[in-house]
Amino acid sequence: MLVFCFRESARLIVQPCCRCRCLSVARSTSSSSTSNPSVSLDFHRDASLAVLTLCNAQRRNALTYSMMHQLDAHVKTLHEWSRDKSTQNNARVLILTGYGGSFCAGLDINQDDTNDILKDGREMTQHMSRVTNCIHSIPVVSVAAIDGNAIGGGAELTTCTDLVVLSRQSTITFVHASRGASPGWGGGRRLVNRLGRRKALRMLLLGESVSGEDEAERLDYADYVAEDGESSLDAAIRLVADPILNLPCSQSVRAIKRVVSVADGDEDVIGISGRLKCNATDLGCKAENPVRAEIDAFVHVWGGESNRELIQQTRESLKDKK
């Protein structure tokens, strides 16, 4: 049986960049890092802007267990960066994006330990729920910059940032029900908070998706949509990062985010002291708590007979497309 643990060291890339207004997603990603699943973290503009990039291009940036570990380590680094109390702390904006024209296809069901990924649902969902909660609570403005598809767990990742920027060609689809699963990375409850009960049910059960073209007309799920031919990352920098980086005081930006986080209940996940709460029991979860309820619902169906059959069908479909 697979022991779901995270032992590999995370790769931290720190590259301050003060001259350029726009960033290329390939800015720090070597050919070896794009061929091997990884998560990179880059700092720009005198460390006022952080960019977190999911890199698993062959799988549309689906997350392997190793990538989950790296994401966890980077999020801890980001909390240290954003909570530095020195007057030189310029932390203001975090952008979460994907490499190579896709955002994230959820869990990589074809990683090396494919026979065992269904056995450790509770540990995986506790881990990813905590990580996404921590991204949601980080005391800077966070933005999901979405090109291509955000599917399943990838769709859940789009809910853990303060703002969402879509490219014209992007789509967000919660495929959990069609896989015999339910949201387990915190996306279910955050989707309800973002859209309300009725719209969330339609997306989770009836397959309604979000597209960049549609959002350009109504801005229901997203906050901004890129111009034609513009990447979501460039749009996020133009529409969100640049205006915030032009504000006079970094401390003011972080103070305002803290006010909003406390009002939104995020202090249940990140303590007032700033300490990361590292497991489900630390989350302060009672049986009726929505964090625990989502974890329990995921565990109840993950690895069940229907889930296994549907995951196997998905694997075979992916093989047929090769």
N, C-alpha and C positions, 0 to 999 in steps of 0.2 A: 504494500500500500504506500502511496506517495505521502511523504511528510511535507506538508505545505509550510516551508520556511524560507527565509530570505537571508542568504549568507554571502552572496557575491558582493563585492564592493561596487559602489556606484561611481560613475564617471562624471566628474564635475568640470565643466568648461567655463572659465571666466574670461571674457573678452570685452573689456570696456571699449566702447566705440562712441566717440563724442562728435564726430564730424558728419556722419551721414544722417539724413532724415528718414530714409526707408531702409529696411533690412531685407536681405535675401534669406530665405529659409535655409539655403545651403551654406550659409555664412560660415559655420564651424563644423559642418558634418563631413567627415572624410569618407572616401569610398569604402573603407573598412567598416566604419560605423553604420553606413547605410545598408551594407550587406548583412550585418549582424544586428539583431533587434537591440535597440537601446533607447534611452531617454537622455536628452542633452539639456543642460541649463546654461544660458548665456546672459551676461550682464552688459548693458549698454548705457550710453549717456551718463557717464560718471556714476554708474551703478544705480541710476534712478529707475531704469527699466530692466526687467528680467523677462526672458523668453524661454519657455519650457516647451521642448519639441519632442513629439513621439515619433520614433524612427523604426519602422518595420515595413518598408515599402512593398516588399513582396506579398505581404498579408494586409495591405491597406492600413498599416499601423495598428493592427490588432495587438493586444497586450499579451506578452508571455509572462510567466512568473518572474523571470529575471527583470523584465521591464517594470513590473509592479514594485519590485524591491528598489530599483533605481528611482522610480517616481517617489516612493516613500522617503528615501534619503534626500532627494532634491527638495521635497516639501519641507523637511526639517531645516535644511539650509536656508530656504526662503523665509521661514519664520525667524530664524536668527538674523538674517539680513533685514527684515522688515521691522523687527523689534529692538534693534540696536538703539540705545538711548543717547548716543553721542550726538552732538550738534552737527557732525559731518554726515549723518545718515540722510541720504537723498532718496531712499526707497519710496516709490510712488505707484508704479504700475507693473502688473504681471500679465503676460500674454501666454495662453496655452494654445498650442497649435500642433499640426501634424506635418510630416515631411512628404514631399513628392506629390502634392495635389490631392491628398486624402486626409481626413481628420483622424478617425479611429473606427475600426470595425469590431470593437468590443474585445472579448476574450479570444485569444488565438487557440482555436480548438484543434489545430494541427501542429502544435508544438511537440517537442520530442516525447513528452510524457502523456500522449493523447489517451492512453488507456486508463489513466488515473485522474484526469482533470475533474471528473464527476464525483470523486470520492471525498473531496475536501471543501465542500461548499461553505460550511460555517466559517472556517478559518479564512477562506478567500473573501467572503462577503464582509466579515468583520474588518479585515485589513483594508479593503478598498473603500468601505463605508467610512472608516476613520480617515483615510487619506483624502477622500473627496470632501469630507467635512472640514478638514484642515485647510484645503484650498479655499473653500467657501468662506472660512473665517479669517484668512490671512489679512493683516491690517494694512493692505494696500488695495487699490482698485484692480480687480482681476477681470480679464477678458478672454473669452473663447473665440479664437479666429478660425473659422471653419471653411475649408475648401473641400470639395468632393463630398464623400459620404460620412455621416456619423451614425453608426448602426449599433443597436443593442446597448452594450456597456459603453460604447462610444457616444451614443445619444445621452446616456446618463452623465457622462463627463461634461456635456454641454450645459448641464443644470448647475454645476458646482462653482461657476464663476458669477461675478456680479453682472456682467454684460456679455452679450453675444453679438458677434459680427459674422455675417454670412457672405460668401461669394455668390454670384448669380447662379452658379451651377451646383451649389451645395444642397444636400438633403439631410434631414434628421429623421430617423425612423426607429421606433421602439419595437423590436421584433420578438420580444420575450415570449409573448403568448403563442406565437407560431413555432417557438422552440420548446414549448412545454415548460417554460420557466416564468419567473417574475423578476422585477427589478431588485437588485441586491447591492448596488453600489451607492445607494442614497438617492438615486434619480427619481424613484417613484414619489416620495414625499415632497422632494423639491419641485417636481413637475406640477403637483397639485398647488404648491405655493405660487408657482409662476403663472399657471393658466387657469386654476380653479378645478373643481371636482369633475364637472361634466366634460370639459375639453380634455383633461388628463385621461379619463376613461376612454374617450374616443381614440386617443393616440395609443394607449396601452393595449386596448382590446380590439379595436376596429381597424387598425392599420393606418390611420390618418398620419400623414407625414408632413414635415415642414420643408418647404423649398425656398431657395433664395429668390427665385422669380416672384413667387407669391408674396413673400415677406416684403419685397420691395414696394408692394402696393399697400400693405396694411400694417406691417411691423407689429405682429401679434406675439410671436415667440422671440424674435430677434429684436435687438435695439438699433442695429444699423445693417445695411446691405451695401456691399462694394459696388462701385461703378462697373460697367461692362469692361472686361479685360483687366480689371484690377484684382489682385489677390486679396484674400480676407486679412492677411497679415499687414499688407500695406494700408488697407482701409482702417484696420484697428489702430495703427500708428497715427494715421492722418486724423481720424475722427475722435479718438479717445486719448491715446498717449500724448500726442503733441499738445493738445489743450491743457491736459493735466500737468505736463512737464513745464508748461509756461506759467503756471500759477506760482505766486511768490514764495510759498512756504510748504516744505515737505511735511513738517509736523502737523500743519493744518489738514492736509490731505488724509493723513493717517488717523488723526483725531476724529474727523468726520466719518471715516469708514468704521472706526470703533463704535461710534454712537449708533450707526445703522446696524452693526453686528449685534450689539447688545439688545437693541429693540427687536431684532429678528430671532433672538434666542440662541445665537451662536456661542454664547459663553457656557452653554451646557456641554459643548464639545471642546472648546479651548478655554482653559481656566483663566481667571482674572490675572494670574501671575504670568500668563503666557506659556505655561507648560503644556506640551502636547500630551493629551490623554491617550494612552497607547493600546487600550483594548476595550472590549465591549463593556466590561464591568466598570471601567473608568468613565464611560460615557454618561453615567448617572441614569441609566436606562431602567425604568420599571416596566412591568409587563405591558402597560398601556402606552408606553413611550413610542412615538412613531419610528425612532431609530431602531429600537429592538424589534418592533412589529415588522418592519421591512426585512430585517435580517432573518427573523423566524419564518416569514413567508417564503423567502428565497430558499432557505434550507429545506423547507417542507417539500418543495417540488424538485429542487436540483438533485440530479442523479436518480430520480424516479424512473419508472419504466417508460413513460411517455417521453420524458426529457431525453433519455438515452436513445430511444428510437429516432427522435427528431434530430438530435445532434449527429447521429450516424448517417442519416439521410443527407444532412448538410455537408458532412465530410465527403461522402461519395459524390455529391453534386460538384463540390470543388475539384475533386480529382478528375471528373469528366470534362471540366473546363480547361484543364491543363493541355 
